[in-house]
Amino acid sequence: MAALAAELDAAYRQIETLAVALISDPQVAAAHGINLQSLDHVGQRCAVVAAILRADDQRSAALAAPLESIAARLSPR
C-alpha cells in the first residue's frame, strides 16, 4: 500500500507542476479555467487516496476523506 501511495504522490506532484505551468500563462488560464480546476481536482483525489492507503484504519480514513465524492463512492451502501 505504501508503494501505491508513493506512486499517487508522484502523480500528484506531476499534475501540480503541469497545473502551475498552465495557470501561469494568462491566455491558457482564461481559456481553460474550468479544465484547470478539473486538473486540480484530480490532483487532490490522488493526494486523498494516497492518504487513505497510508492510514492505519483505511475504512475510517476513506469515510473521513475531505473530498465528499471519494467518501461517497467508498462508503458501504
N, C-alpha and C positions, 0 to 999 in steps of 0.2 A: 504494500500500500504506500509506503514511503517513496518508493521509486516512481509510482504513478503520480503521487503528489508533486514530486520534483519535476516531472515532465509537464504537468499542468502549470507549475510555477514558471518554467521556461517559456511555455506558450504564452502565458500572461505577459511576461516581460517583452516578448517579441511583438505582441499586439499593442502593448503600451508604447513601445518605440515607434511602431508604424503610425499609431494614432497621433502622437506628438508631432511627427514629421508632417502628416497630412493637415493637422489643425493649424500648423504654423504657416501654411500657405493660405492667405485670406480668400483667394478665389476658390480654392478647394473647400475651405470651411464654409463659405457662403453657399456654394452649390450642392454640398453633400452633408450638411449638418445632421440630418436625420440618420444617414448611414454611419456617420462618425459616432453618433450616440449608440447605435447598434453595436459598433465595434467595441465601444467602451463596455457595453453590457456583456458582451461575450467574454471580455477580459475579466470582468467581475465574477461571472459564472465560473470561470476557470479557478479563480482565487478561492471562491467559496467551496467548490468541490475538492480542491486540494486540502483545505482546512478540514473538511469532513473526513477525508481519507486519513489525515494525521490524528484525528481525535481518538481518545481512548474509548469513548462511547459514540460510535458513529451514528447510531439511530437518533440519539438526543441532539447531536450536532446538526444532523440533517433537518430535524424538526425546528431547530432554533436558527436555521440559516437566515441571514439578513435579507436575502432575495426571496420574496414570497413565492415567486414562480417555482423555485427549486424546492422549497419546503412543501408546497402543494403537490408537486409531482412525486416527491419521495415519501409522503405520508401514507400510512396504510389506509385503504379505502374501506 
